[in-house]
Amino acid sequence: MKTDKTMMTRKILTTLLLCMAMYAQCGWAQNTVASIRQRYAAMKKYIAKSDKDEYFKQYYHVEASHNLPATGPHKEDVYMYFDEKESNEDRIYAEHSLKFVTTKYNYAVREYYEEYLYDADGNVAFIYAVQPWLTLGDSTDGMDYEFRYYFSKGKLLQTIVKKSVSGKGQFVEEYSGATVKEQYRNIYQNYLYEARKFKKLFEDVEQATYNYSE
């Protein structure tokens, strides 16, 4: 029974991977917010399923811990999920491409969380981030913010910004549009930098741990 259950789990995960490939080749090619959301949902579902089966786990995990002046203990966890490149038919050890990154970290008691989804060409396709106790515009009190950015071949499609009273978790949409308002521009540029940084980190870890010659 355990073997049957394991086989069923693997079949489900294989189906999810096939669905992700279909999004990449069909709906993903349309470069719409809807297709990005479909691929994001498929990726999250794949991660949830693969976490229950050691055989299908494919990610690099980087953990950093520091004791920072004035703010105390700081910890960051970065998970980089990858898939095999399509041009791997003649290779014994398949090359990998970065698909999805999650990072969770803190400064003092403030918890931050970010996600980065990448397309088949290595461009960032979607960014989701939570920033606590942020002061923007005319506000004098810090608020918690959610940021969502959608991209088509590296170009911005849509920005969605939501905010909440710190610690309440009930986010209300503050802005939605095809551009980035000036008050969010520095934050936006920082997330673009982070997307490039994580891609470079993935490449460095891949080279250091998976550099098999044939």
Beta strands, then each sheet from edge to edge (+ up, - down):
strand 1: 59-68
strand 2: 72-84
strand 3: 96-107
strand 4: 110-118
strand 5: 124-134
strand 6: 143-152
strand 7: 155-165
strand 8: 172-177
sheet 1: 1+ 2- 3+ 4- 5+ 6- 7+ 8-
end
